[in-house]
Amino acid sequence: MAQGPFIVNPQRHPLWKQVVIDITQQFSAGQVVTHSWLKNQLKIVEPATGTKKQFNSLQIKYMYEVDRIREELLHIHQIYLHSEYQVGYRLLQPSEQTRVVWTKMVKSLRKALKQAHEGLINVRHNNLTTTEQKENSDKLAVLSQIETGAKKRIRNAP
């Protein structure tokens, strides 16, 4: 008679990889994988009480594991998980993936360009050397060209 712990259902993969397999087998395009389902599958239990640091640590762990799942689903299974605010992740229909990804990229690009522009304009120029001022104005000129080109390409995209 064997003593000690035993494993009922041995995992052949890291837990997140098993979740990928479960998603591909249990969900289809258009369905939502909820945060609660993911946390349950990843064995992430939020305690009823705890410190903010403990809560943040669990959230970071959860986000890290979800990123790994999303990457594996996209690159290996060509399944794009789209975030549904406070609900979970929806498996996009292949027919909507291009539009959703494009829209997300345009939004991110606009935000990045705006932040870069603000960062380059709002410099204490009187604290810069002549060389640093020239570098700043050169970078602003290049950024302006990138913004103009990007806007044109986005506007003219099919």
Helices and strands as residue ranges (DSSP letters): H 15-26, E 32-34, H 35-41, H 52-77, E 81-84, E 88-91, H 94-121, G 125-127, H 130-155
